[in-house]
Amino acid sequence: MSLITTEKHGHVAVLTLNRPDSMNALGAPGDGDQVAQACAAINADRDVRCVVLTGAGRAFSAGGDVKAMKAREGAFAGNGVDLRDGYRNNIHRIVRSIYGLEVPSIAAVNGAAIGLGCDVACMTDIRIAADSARFGVTFLKLGLIPGDGGAWLLPRTIGMSRAAELLFTGDVVDAQTACDWGLVSRVVPADTLMGEAMAMAEKIAQQPPHALRLGKSLLKHGQTTSYDTLMEMSAAAQAISHLTEDHMEGVDALLEKRPAVFKGA
């Protein structure tokens, strides 16, 4: 079964992890290519201004396929070099592609987000959880480590102390705890999750698309680059923004006391 489906609603693209029978397990051969293609298509579509990522069925994603691990098949077959290349060329493509989305992204976490599934959610910019959602980075319980880059991203998301607590204990926390820790922005009733996520996505999509992409790029680079480098990047991005028609539309709308209508020009 195909891992991911894409639907477009106006300026919002909805990506759905679509293996409900296996709680949207990730990492089968070809998964990286599928996610990379879906994300590349979104990046190339200037009409898309925001992405919502969710899971089909009762889980967001339970992570790697434990049955395949037990059988040492698929992505988990072969010698050490084969396994390393499988991570680099397949599993890493999943997380790199989601992290590399140029437009703002929202994870609508509808259920369990465990291991790789939790780290995939963290690759998005904003996370909204259903009250039924659960989060954990339970790699150590399987004798593994976060092989997907989670050890880099999770401390940047919730701080080193909380990240260490989650990893070293293997605990699974509920949605409210995840919200208290800053892993998600808000918790909503499960039956309103997609409505809430889409409402936020549509609000974001009302912003000028060029500035949205530039603003997201600055936020991402701001986590790792130097202050001086970011200031240079900001000056360049601002110069580009000043020359757009959307900038003039924003100025005119403010002066005329009306809502702006941004067209990506």
Secondary structure, DSSP 8 states (H G I E B T S, - for coil): --SEEEEEETTEEEEEE--GGGTS-B--TTHHHHHHHHHHHHHH-TT--EEEEEESTTEEE--B-HHHHHHT-GGG-S-HHHHHHHIIIIIHHHHHHHHT-SS-EEEEE-SEEETHHHHHHHTSSEEEEETT-EEE--GGGGT---TTSHHHHHHHHH-HHHHHHHHHH--EEEHHHHHHTTSSSEEE-GGGHHHHHHHHHHHHTTS-HHHHHHHHHHHHHHTTS-HHHHHHHHHHHHHHHHTSHHHHHHHHHHHHTS-------
